Amino acid sequence: MTGLVYVIFGAAVVWVVRAWFWPLAPCRKCDGTKTNSGSTHERFGQCKRCKGSGMRQVLGSRMVHRAVRAALGRKGKR
C-alpha cells in the first residue's frame, strides 16, 4: 500500500513540475499547425479550438502558478 502512495505522490510531483516549467502544449485538435483540418492551399482556416495560436493551456498550470505566487507572497496579476 505504501508503494502505491509513493507512486501517486511521485506522479503528482512530476505533474506540478511539468505544469510550472511547461504550462503550454500543442493544441490537440490541430497538433500545433494552427489550421483546421479542412484547410487547403486555396482556402485557409484557423483552428477553432485554439483560435489559431497552436497552443493550449496544460490542465492545472494556472492553479500551480497561482499557488507558487501566493507562497512567495507575490501579487497574482500585474
Secondary structure, DSSP 8 states (H G I E B T S, - for coil): -HHHHHHHHHHHHHHHHHHHH--EEE-TTTTT--B-TT--SS---B-TTTTTS-EEE-TTHHHHHHHHHHHHT--S--
